[in-house]
Amino acid sequence: MKPNSVEIVVPASTSNLGSGLHALGVALKHHGHVRVTQRKTKGVNLVSPIPQSEWAKATVLIYEAFKLFFARTRKPAFGIDVELGGEIPHGRGLGASASLRVGILAALDVLAKTKLDRTALLDLATELEGHANNAAASIFGGFVAAGKVGKSSRSLRFEVSPKASFVCLVPNSGISLEAGRESIPHSYNKADALHGINRTALVTAAFAAGELGLLKGLFDDRMHQPHREPLIPQLSRVIQAGEKAGALGGWLSGSGSSIVCLTLQKPEAVGKAMQRFLSDSELLILRADNQGFTVG
């Protein structure tokens, strides 16, 4: 390792899990790598050979995390070089932005010797993200139910069985975060709101109890997926194909474009069935990451 340098390995995450919009998430064994090196000159310098199309957004995310960290900790700022790597695709609903922010914050915590606990890091990441679920999954690992309570963030975390396979279909094209957010209605009718509350409670209880078989039938969301489906018209057919092949159910990961089916059996068959309806995609069969980020 270079002097004054640290590498953070951060899991991807799938969020919402149906109706748990901005509340539920699961960390996945598909990782991003963030190496931060302290340097003598001031400022933030992204030194990774990442695609030019991702450069501007990554730079903004890094700088915002850098600025917030030193503002909240009141430590003297120092310059950093940032190298990015790993497996998490950007703009596909697998928590790439949250993992990058968590990686930067955790690295700065090590370099600045602030010794923040993970809940404090979640507060900072949530302030940047606007919601807590992806960041909580990447920080704590496992299944999380997370949100803002007053001025701080709160997260409850549960282990996820290694028997659970998260079959992820990652389209070659993404959905912009802005388009995903704009598709969500400003209000809901009573029936849809009550349905969403019910499903979020039952999904959370099933994960907390480790009774994953009881998740079957609980991902029939009315909160955001029907409104985002025009952005990815194959969504329902892909999920139905996965269920027919043996999955417990499926959901649009985050605001998309990835689609995830959860299965306890035959993940390859589930993935093959899903991919028939979205051939222009990458298939990933992942387990939950129960550890959260690690310091390399």
C-alpha positions as CSV (number, residue, x, y, z in Angstrom):
1,M,0.0,0.0,0.0
2,K,1.2,3.5,-0.8
3,P,2.0,5.9,2.2
4,N,-1.1,7.8,3.3
5,S,-3.3,5.7,1.0
6,V,-6.2,3.4,1.7
7,E,-8.5,1.2,-0.4
8,I,-12.1,0.6,0.5
9,V,-14.0,-2.3,-1.0
10,V,-17.8,-1.6,-1.1
11,P,-20.6,-4.0,-2.0
12,A,-23.2,-3.1,-4.6
13,S,-26.8,-3.0,-3.5
14,T,-30.3,-3.7,-4.8
15,S,-32.9,-1.4,-3.3
16,N,-36.7,-1.0,-2.8
17,L,-37.4,-4.7,-3.2
18,G,-40.9,-3.9,-4.5
19,S,-42.8,-1.5,-2.4
20,G,-40.0,-0.6,0.0
21,L,-39.2,2.6,-1.9
22,H,-36.2,4.4,-0.4
23,A,-36.5,2.1,2.7
24,L,-35.3,-1.4,1.9
25,G,-32.1,-2.8,0.5
26,V,-29.7,-5.8,0.2
27,A,-26.0,-5.7,-0.1
28,L,-24.6,-7.9,-2.9
29,K,-21.3,-9.7,-3.5
30,H,-20.4,-7.4,-6.5
31,H,-17.9,-4.8,-5.4
32,G,-16.5,-1.4,-6.1
33,H,-13.0,-0.4,-5.2
34,V,-12.2,3.1,-4.1
35,R,-8.5,4.0,-3.4
36,V,-7.8,7.4,-1.9
37,T,-4.3,8.7,-1.5
38,Q,-3.5,11.8,0.5
39,R,-1.2,14.3,-1.3
40,K,0.5,17.6,-0.5
41,T,-1.4,19.9,-2.9
42,K,-5.0,20.8,-2.2
43,G,-8.1,19.6,-4.0
44,V,-9.6,16.5,-5.5
45,N,-8.0,14.7,-8.4
46,L,-9.7,11.7,-10.1
47,V,-6.9,9.6,-11.6
48,S,-8.8,6.5,-12.7
49,P,-9.0,5.5,-16.4
50,I,-12.8,5.5,-16.3
51,P,-14.9,6.1,-19.4
52,Q,-15.2,9.7,-20.3
53,S,-19.0,9.5,-20.1
54,E,-18.8,8.8,-16.4
55,W,-16.0,11.2,-15.5
56,A,-18.0,14.3,-14.8
57,K,-20.6,12.5,-12.6
58,A,-17.9,10.6,-10.7
59,T,-16.0,13.8,-10.1
60,V,-19.1,15.6,-8.7
61,L,-19.9,12.7,-6.4
62,I,-16.4,12.5,-5.1
63,Y,-16.1,16.3,-4.5
64,E,-19.5,16.5,-2.7
65,A,-18.5,13.7,-0.3
66,F,-15.1,15.3,0.2
67,K,-16.6,18.7,1.0
68,L,-19.3,17.3,3.3
69,F,-16.8,15.1,5.2
70,F,-14.5,18.0,6.2
71,A,-17.5,20.4,6.8
72,R,-19.1,18.0,9.3
73,T,-15.9,16.7,11.0
74,R,-14.2,20.1,11.1
75,K,-10.9,18.5,10.3
76,P,-8.3,20.4,8.2
77,A,-8.9,19.4,4.6
78,F,-6.1,17.8,2.6
79,G,-5.8,17.0,-1.1
80,I,-6.6,13.6,-2.5
81,D,-6.0,11.4,-5.5
82,V,-8.9,9.0,-6.2
83,E,-8.7,5.7,-8.1
84,L,-11.9,3.8,-8.9
85,G,-12.3,0.2,-9.9
86,G,-14.4,-2.9,-9.5
87,E,-17.5,-4.4,-10.9
88,I,-20.5,-2.2,-10.2
89,P,-22.1,-0.7,-13.3
90,H,-23.2,2.9,-13.3
91,G,-26.8,3.9,-14.0
92,R,-28.2,0.4,-13.6
93,G,-29.9,0.6,-10.2
94,L,-27.2,-1.4,-8.3
95,G,-26.1,1.4,-5.9
96,A,-23.0,2.6,-7.8
97,S,-23.4,6.2,-6.6
98,A,-24.0,5.1,-3.0
99,S,-21.0,2.8,-3.0
100,L,-18.7,5.5,-4.4
101,R,-19.9,8.0,-1.7
102,V,-19.5,5.4,1.0
103,G,-16.0,4.5,-0.3
104,I,-14.8,8.1,-0.3
105,L,-16.3,8.9,3.2
106,A,-14.8,5.7,4.7
107,A,-11.4,6.4,3.1
108,L,-11.3,10.0,4.4
109,D,-12.3,8.7,7.9
110,V,-9.2,6.5,7.9
111,L,-6.8,9.1,6.5
112,A,-8.1,11.9,8.7
113,K,-8.1,9.5,11.8
114,T,-11.6,10.7,12.7
115,K,-12.7,7.2,13.8
116,L,-16.3,7.7,12.9
117,D,-18.6,4.7,13.6
118,R,-20.6,3.2,10.8
119,T,-23.8,5.0,11.9
120,A,-22.1,8.4,11.6
121,L,-20.9,7.4,8.1
122,L,-24.5,6.5,7.2
123,D,-25.6,10.0,8.4
124,L,-23.1,11.6,6.0
125,A,-23.9,9.3,3.1
126,T,-27.7,9.8,3.6
127,E,-27.2,13.5,3.5
128,L,-25.6,13.1,0.1
129,E,-27.9,10.4,-1.2
130,G,-31.2,11.8,0.0
131,H,-32.3,8.4,1.2
132,A,-30.6,5.8,3.4
133,N,-31.2,2.3,2.0
134,N,-28.5,1.9,-0.6
135,A,-25.8,3.5,1.6
136,A,-27.0,1.4,4.7
137,A,-26.7,-1.8,2.7
138,S,-23.2,-0.9,1.5
139,I,-22.1,0.1,5.0
140,F,-23.6,-2.6,7.1
141,G,-24.2,-5.5,4.6
142,G,-27.1,-7.9,4.6
143,F,-30.7,-6.8,4.4
144,V,-31.5,-3.4,5.7
145,A,-34.5,-1.3,6.5
146,A,-33.3,2.3,6.8
147,G,-34.4,5.9,6.8
148,K,-34.2,9.3,8.3
149,V,-35.5,9.8,11.8
150,G,-35.3,13.4,12.8
151,K,-31.9,14.7,11.8
152,S,-30.1,11.3,11.9
153,S,-30.4,8.1,10.0
154,R,-31.5,4.8,11.5
155,S,-30.9,1.3,10.0
156,L,-31.9,-2.2,11.1
157,R,-29.8,-4.9,9.6
158,F,-30.3,-8.7,9.2
159,E,-28.2,-11.5,7.9
160,V,-29.3,-13.0,4.5
161,S,-29.0,-16.7,4.0
162,P,-26.4,-17.9,1.5
163,K,-29.1,-20.1,0.1
164,A,-30.7,-16.9,-1.5
165,S,-29.6,-16.1,-5.0
166,F,-30.2,-12.7,-6.4
167,V,-30.5,-13.2,-10.2
168,C,-29.7,-9.8,-11.7
169,L,-30.4,-8.9,-15.3
170,V,-28.4,-5.8,-16.2
171,P,-29.5,-4.2,-19.5
172,N,-26.8,-2.6,-21.7
173,S,-28.6,0.7,-21.4
174,G,-29.4,2.5,-18.2
175,I,-32.2,4.8,-16.9
176,S,-31.2,8.3,-15.7
177,L,-31.9,9.0,-12.1
178,E,-33.8,12.1,-13.1
179,A,-36.1,10.1,-15.4
180,G,-36.7,7.5,-12.7
181,R,-37.6,10.1,-10.1
182,E,-39.8,12.1,-12.4
183,S,-41.9,9.0,-13.2
184,I,-43.0,8.7,-9.5
185,P,-46.5,10.2,-8.8
186,H,-46.8,13.0,-6.2
187,S,-49.8,11.3,-4.5
188,Y,-51.4,7.8,-4.2
189,N,-54.9,6.6,-3.7
190,K,-55.7,4.9,-0.3
191,A,-55.7,1.4,-1.7
192,D,-52.3,1.6,-3.3
193,A,-50.8,3.3,-0.2
194,L,-52.1,0.6,2.2
195,H,-51.0,-2.1,-0.2
196,G,-47.4,-0.6,-0.2
197,I,-47.3,-0.4,3.6
198,N,-48.5,-4.0,3.9
199,R,-46.0,-5.4,1.4
200,T,-43.1,-3.4,2.9
201,A,-43.9,-4.7,6.4
202,L,-44.2,-8.3,5.3
203,V,-41.0,-8.2,3.2
204,T,-39.1,-6.8,6.2
205,A,-40.6,-9.4,8.6
206,A,-39.7,-12.3,6.3
207,F,-36.1,-11.2,6.0
208,A,-35.8,-10.5,9.7
209,A,-37.2,-13.9,10.6
210,G,-35.1,-15.6,7.9
211,E,-38.2,-17.1,6.4
212,L,-37.4,-16.3,2.8
213,G,-39.9,-18.8,1.4
214,L,-42.6,-16.4,2.7
215,L,-41.5,-13.7,0.3
216,K,-43.4,-15.4,-2.5
217,G,-46.1,-13.0,-3.7
218,L,-44.9,-10.0,-1.8
219,F,-43.2,-8.1,-4.6
220,D,-46.3,-7.0,-6.4
221,D,-45.6,-3.3,-6.1
222,R,-47.9,-0.4,-6.9
223,M,-45.7,2.4,-5.5
224,H,-43.2,2.9,-8.3
225,Q,-42.7,0.0,-10.7
226,P,-45.9,0.5,-12.7
227,H,-44.9,4.1,-13.2
228,R,-41.4,3.2,-14.2
229,E,-42.3,0.3,-16.5
230,P,-42.6,2.6,-19.6
231,L,-38.9,3.2,-19.2
232,I,-38.2,-0.5,-19.3
233,P,-41.2,-2.2,-21.0
234,Q,-39.9,-5.7,-20.5
235,L,-40.0,-5.4,-16.7
236,S,-43.2,-7.5,-16.0
237,R,-42.4,-10.1,-18.6
238,V,-38.9,-10.6,-17.2
239,I,-40.2,-11.0,-13.6
240,Q,-43.0,-13.3,-14.6
241,A,-40.5,-15.5,-16.6
242,G,-38.3,-15.7,-13.5
243,E,-41.2,-16.6,-11.3
244,K,-42.3,-19.3,-13.7
245,A,-38.8,-20.8,-13.6
246,G,-38.9,-21.0,-9.8
247,A,-38.1,-17.6,-8.4
248,L,-39.9,-16.3,-5.3
249,G,-40.5,-13.0,-7.0
250,G,-38.7,-10.1,-8.6
251,W,-38.4,-6.3,-8.7
252,L,-36.9,-3.3,-10.5
253,S,-33.6,-2.6,-8.7
254,G,-33.6,1.0,-7.5
255,S,-34.9,3.2,-10.3
256,G,-33.6,0.7,-12.9
257,S,-32.6,-0.5,-15.3
258,S,-31.5,-3.8,-13.6
259,I,-34.2,-6.3,-12.8
260,V,-33.6,-8.7,-9.9
261,C,-35.3,-12.0,-9.1
262,L,-34.8,-13.8,-5.7
263,T,-34.7,-17.6,-5.8
264,L,-33.8,-20.4,-3.4
265,Q,-33.4,-22.9,-6.2
266,K,-32.1,-23.2,-9.8
267,P,-30.7,-19.7,-10.2
268,E,-29.2,-20.5,-13.6
269,A,-32.6,-21.6,-14.9
270,V,-34.2,-18.5,-13.5
271,G,-31.6,-16.3,-15.2
272,K,-32.0,-18.0,-18.5
273,A,-35.7,-17.6,-18.4
274,M,-35.4,-13.9,-17.6
275,Q,-32.9,-13.2,-20.3
276,R,-35.2,-14.6,-23.0
277,F,-37.2,-11.4,-22.7
278,L,-34.2,-9.1,-22.4
279,S,-31.4,-10.6,-24.5
280,D,-29.5,-7.3,-24.7
281,S,-28.3,-7.6,-21.1
282,E,-25.7,-9.1,-18.7
283,L,-26.7,-11.9,-16.3
284,L,-25.3,-11.9,-12.8
285,I,-26.1,-14.5,-10.2
286,L,-25.1,-13.0,-6.8
287,R,-25.3,-13.8,-3.1
288,A,-25.9,-11.3,-0.4
289,D,-22.8,-9.6,1.1
290,N,-23.3,-9.8,4.9
291,Q,-20.2,-7.9,5.8
292,G,-20.5,-4.4,4.3
293,F,-17.5,-2.3,3.2
294,T,-14.1,-3.4,4.2
295,V,-10.8,-1.5,4.5
296,G,-8.1,-2.9,2.3
